[in-house]
Amino acid sequence: MRTSPWWVVAGGGTAAAVGPQMYLATIGLFVLPIVEETGFGRTTVTGAYSVAAIGMAIGLILVGQVVDRFAARYLLVPAFVLFAASMALVGLVPPNAAVYLVPCFFVGFFGAGTVVPATRAVVSWFDNNRALAVGITTGLIGLGAALAPLLAGTLIDGVGWRAAYGVMALVSVAISVPMVLLFVRARAERHVRGRLVRAARSGDTEVRLELPGLTFREAVRTRRFWAMSVGLGLVGVVVVGLQVHLVPMMTDRGLPDDQAGTLLVIFGLASLIGRVAGGFILDRVHGAIIGPIVMLAPIAGLFFLHPPFSAAAVAVAFIGVAFGIEGDLLALLITRYLGTRDFGRILAPVQAAFILGTAFGPLLLGLGYDSLGSYDPVLPALMGVLVIGAVLIATLGPYTFPPVTGFDELAAADELAASRVLSDLAENDGSLPAEARA
């Protein structure tokens, strides 16, 4: 059955929208009900986020070892089912803090398996509109994260926090598994009992399915790998730190509580716009040009992050857009500079480091506030971090694997014909005549 590449985007994004973000985006709503019933401290309940993040980082490292060797749905379906089961188990734990954190860890651990395989499948179909496809996928995830608190709040009020986790788990499985089975697969994905093969038959001709790019070991020896990882990671640390501390920062500066809370909504909407619009732009403007511009945008935002509300809203929008586009940049830059041969294996540890790194942003801002009595002395340091990240991305240079003219249309019409183009690229170390390049 032929699947339109854009259905892969829609299916993968919809499935991921009820994945780990459903849990992570709603933890705040469960804090008070869990504390009241179990007697846990708030630190324990909110610490579930950090435990899940550690689990996801470990899971990403492990899934990165197999994602380029197995068909997407053979990884995605078990991962979504086990993620949902772990989330349901959170609602069954006894009032013991150590036991409570165990299923939280596995929520992140199994949730990691829902991320990279879907991204790899989407990337495989697109070259000319790759960033847009990734942007729509992450935009759907962001939309799910925005809607999940509405569902969770209704369930907590109606059936209590324990049953709420169970119902959310059922919703996750009921949406994700059909989406994956119906729509999500990589281009020219040929396998034997789930394990990918290196060649396929097209009539009387054998078509090689090699992909152009560096191996993981080759990639980690390059300056570009570390420039991308560190550069985007630094920006993530700053932006996530600002997001977490945004409300107290603005109330300290005189903004009413309700207006400060509204800024989080603006941040979320701006990041959604950034993901989709950023993807469209990145497919047309070189990432080493648009990336630094976007990464410096939060600096402009920081200068205007003061009352009145209108000025603060514009400033937060700048920061949110940068956060949204950054998600598109990671996948795009990896494929353009390091190729797609070991895309999943390269992406997974970079995302794992990013997830762990973002935990330092809120911590550093909190320590700065506690030590200095204000956020203001910390902001110049954040600006400096953003400049360093932008410089690292700006110095990446020309793409090693630029888009091939007409690839998306060819892949949609004839998957194996597109494979012939890529296998020729792989055989020639990514080199094609200039007229075959976009």
N, C-alpha and C positions, 0 to 999 in steps of 0.2 A: 504494500500500500504506500503510495507516494504521499509524503507529508510536506505541506508548504513550510518553508523555513520560518515564516512569521507565526505559524501555529506552534512551532517549537518554542519561540520566544514567549508567546502567550501562555502556553502550557507550563513551561518551566518557571516563568515568573509567578503565575497563579499558585503553583504548587509551593514554591519557596515562600510565598506570602503567608502561608499557614505553617511554616517551619519554625526554626528557632526564634525568629523575631516575635512570633506570637507569644512566646514565653517571656523573652527578655523585655519586651515593650510593656508588659502588664505587671511586672513584679511590684512596682510601687503601689498598685491597687490592692495587693494581697497583704501588704505589711501589717496594717492595723488589725484585720480579721485574724491573721495567724498569731500575732502577738497576744491578742485578747484571749484566744482559745488555748494556746499552748504555753503561754508565759515566756516565750523566747524574747530575747532583747531585739531591738530593731537592727542592731549590728548583725546579728545572726541571720535574720530574714533577708536583709538587703545584701548580706555577704553571699547569698545564693547566686547573685549576678557574677561575682568574681569567681566562685567555684565553677559555675557553668562556663565562664570564659576560659578558665584553665582546662576544663574538659574539652572544649571546642578546639583549643590550640593543640592539645595532644591528638585529638581525633583528626585534625587537619594534616598533621605530620604523617599519620598512618595512612589516611585515605590517599594522600599524595603519592604513596608508593604503588598504588594499584589502579589509580583512576585512568591512566593512559593504557591500561592493559585489559580493561573489562568494559563491556557494553554499559551505557549509562543507566538503563533501567534496572540492571542487575545490582547496581550499587544504590540507586535512589530509592527503590521500593522498600528494601529492608531497612534502610536508614530512616525513612519517614515513619515506618511502623514502629521501630524501636525507639525513635525520638518520642512519638506520641505515647507509647507505653510508659516511658520514663516520666513524662509529664503527668500522666494519670497517677503514677506511683507517688508523686509529691503529695497528692491529696489523701494518701492512705497511710502516711508515716505517723508513728506515735509521737508524743510530745518529748522527743529526745533530740537535742540539737545536732549531735553527730549523725544520727540516722537520717534526720531531715535533709542534710546536705548531700547524702549519697545519691539519691535520684536526681538532684540538681546537677551534680557532676555529669551524670549520664545523659541528661537533657542536652548538655553542650557536646559531649563526646559523640553521641549518635547524630546530633544535629549537624555536626561537621560533614557528615556523609551526604547531606542534602544540598551542599553549597557548590563544591568544586565540580562534581560530575555534570551538573546542570549548566554551569558556566562553560565548561568544555564543549558540551553539546551545542550550545548556542554559537560559540565562536567558530565551530567547525563549518557552519553553513555560510558565514558572512566574511567578506574581506573588504568590499567597498563600503558597506554599511555596518561594519563590525561594532563601532562605538555606539551607534544608535541602538543596535540590537541589545547590547549589554545595558545601555541606559534604560531602555524600556523594561528589561527584566528587573533591574534593581529598583526602578520606579514602582513596579508592581509590588515588590517586597516592601518598599517604603509605605505604599498605600495600605498594605496589610498591617504594618506596624501602627499606622494611624487609626485603623478601624478596630484593631484587637482590643484596645482599652474599652471601647463601647460594648463589645460583646462580654468581656470579662466583668465589667461593672454591673451589667444586667444580670449575669449569672450569679455573681456574689450576692447581690440583693435578693435574687429569687430562690436559689438553692443552697447558698453557703459556699465558702471558699473551697472546701474539699470536693464537693460535687462539681464545682465550676471547673476545676482542673480536669476532671473526668470528661465533661462535656466538650471542653476545648480539645482534648485529645481525640475524641470521636470526630469532631469537625475537621481536625487536621488530616486524619486518615481518609475521611470521606471525600475530601477535596483533592488532596495531593496524589494519592495512589491512582485514581482514574485519570487525572491530568498527565501523570508520567506515562502510564500505560498507553494512553490514546495519542499523545503528541510528542513526547520527549525522546529523541534519539539523535545521535550524532550523524553527520553526513557520511554516506558510504560505510555505515557501521556493519561490518560483517563479522560474525563470531561463531564459535563452536561452544555451545553450552555457556555462553556469557563471555568467554575469553576471546578477545579480538584476534583476528588473523591479519597477516601482512599482505595478502593478495586476494583478488576476487576474479571470477570469470565474467567476461562480457562477450557473449557469443563464443567465438573460437579464440578470443584473445584474453590473456591473463593481464590484469591491471594491478600494478603494485600500489599499495596504500600507504607508502611512506610519506611522512610530512616533513617539510623543510624546517630547519632550526637546529639549535644547539641541544646537546644532552644536558641533563641537570648538572653533571660534574663540570662540563665545559662552561655552563652558564655562570656558576658560582665563582669561577675564576676570572670573570670579566669585570671591569670597572663599572659597566652599565648596570649590571645586576645590583650591585651595592648602591650605586647612585639612585636607582629607582626605589629600592627598598628603603633606604635611609631617608631620601627626600620626601617620598609620600608618607612614610611613617612619622616623620617630624610634624608634618602638617596635620596628620590625624591626631597626634597627641595634643596639639594646640586647640584644634577645633572641638574635639570631644571635651576637653577640659573646659572650654568656654561654654559649651552646651550645658554641662552639668551644673556649672556655677552661675549660669545666666540670671536666674531668678534672684538669688541672694545678692548678686552684684548690683542688679538694677534697683532692688528695694533699698540697698545701702545708699544708692545715689538719688533716692527720693521718689522713685516711681511706685505708685500704688501696687498692692499685691496682685490684683486682678489684671492690671495692664502688664506687669512683669510676667505673669503666667501666659498671657496672650502672645508674648514674644516667642515662646516655645512653639506655638502653633505656626507662627510666621516662619520660624526656623525650619520646621518640618515641611511646610509647603514650598519654601524656597529650595530646599534640598531636592524635593521631587522634581521641580522645574529644572534644576541644575542637572539632574541625571539625564533627563530626556533631551533638553536643549543642548546640553554639553555633548551628548553623544552625537547629535546632528552636526555640531560645529567641529568636533574632533575628527570626523570623517572627511572634513574639507580643509581644515587648517592643521598644520603639523603640530603634534603633541608637544614638542620641545619649545614651541612658540606660545601656544594657547595655555599650556600647563603652568608655566611661571606666572603669567598674567593672572590666572585664576587663583593661584596659590598666594599671591600678594594681595588679593582682594580683601581678605580679612583685616589687613593692616588699615585700609581705608575705613573699614567698619569699626575698628577699635577707636579711631579718632572721633567718631560720631556716636559712640555707645553711651549717650547721656540723655537725660530728659531734655525736651519733652518726648512724649511717646512716639510722635511721628518720626523724629530723628533716630530714635533707638530702633524703630521698626525697619527703617532703611538700612541701618548698620547691620542688624541681625540678618536681613535678607542677603547682604553681601557675604556674610559668613556662611549662611546656609547654602547658597549657590556653590560656593567653593567646596563645601563638604560633599555636595551631590556630584559635582564633576569629578572630584577626586576618585570616586568609585569607578567611573568610566576609565580614567587614566590608567589605573593599575593593570587591568586586563589588556587594554589596547597597547600600552607600551611594552608589556612582556611579549606580545605577539609580534610587534613591529621590530623590536631589537633582538629578541632571543628566539623568535619563531614559535611554531606550534608542535614541534616534535615531542617535547616533554612538557607541554604547556601546563597540564594539571600538576605534574610533579614540581614544577617551578612555582606555580601560583600558590599552592597549598602552604608551604613554609613561610612565604612572604605574608600571606593573610594571617597565619598563626602569629607571626611576630607583630603584625599590625594590631591584632586583637589584644595581645599582652601589652603592647606599647601604649595603647590608648588608656590603659588603667593608670598610667603615670600622669596623664594630663590633669584629671581631677585632683589627684594626690598632690601634685606640685602646686597647683593653685591654692589648695586648702592649706598646705604648709606655709606658702607665702603669706596668705591672709593671717594665719595664726601667729606667725613670727613678726609681721610688719604692721598688723592691725588694719590693713587695707589691701584691696586688689591692685590699686594704682601702681605701686612700685614694681609689680610683677609684669605688667603689660609690656614695657619695653623689651624685657627678655623674650616674651612670646613673639614680638615683632621680629626680633633677631633670629629666632628659630625659623620663622616663616621665610625670611630672606635666605637663610642657608638652604632650606628645602628647595626654594625656587631656583637658586643658582645650580644646585645639583641636577635638576631636571633640564635647565636651559643649556647645560653643557653636554647633553647626550649625543648631539650631532645628528647627521642624516639617518633615516631609517635603514636598517639592514635588510628588512623584509617588507618593502612598501607594497601597497595593494596592487593586485593584478587587474588590469582593465577587464570589466565584464564578468568577473568571477561569480558574483552573486547570481546573475541570470543563468550562467552556465550550471552552477550547482543546483539551482531549483529545477532546471530542465533535465539534466543528466548528471547524476552524482558521480558516476565513474569517470565521465569525461573530465570533470573537475579534478578527480583524483590523478588523472594522467598529467594535468598541468602541475599539480603539487609534487608528484613524484619526480617530474623533470627538474623542478626547482631543487628538490632534495638531492638529486644526483649531481647537480651543478653547484651545490653549496649556496643555493638561494639566488643564483645568477640567471637572469633572463635577458634577452635583448631589450634595449631601451624602449622599443615600440610596444612591448608587451606589458610595460609598467604604467600605472596610473600616475 
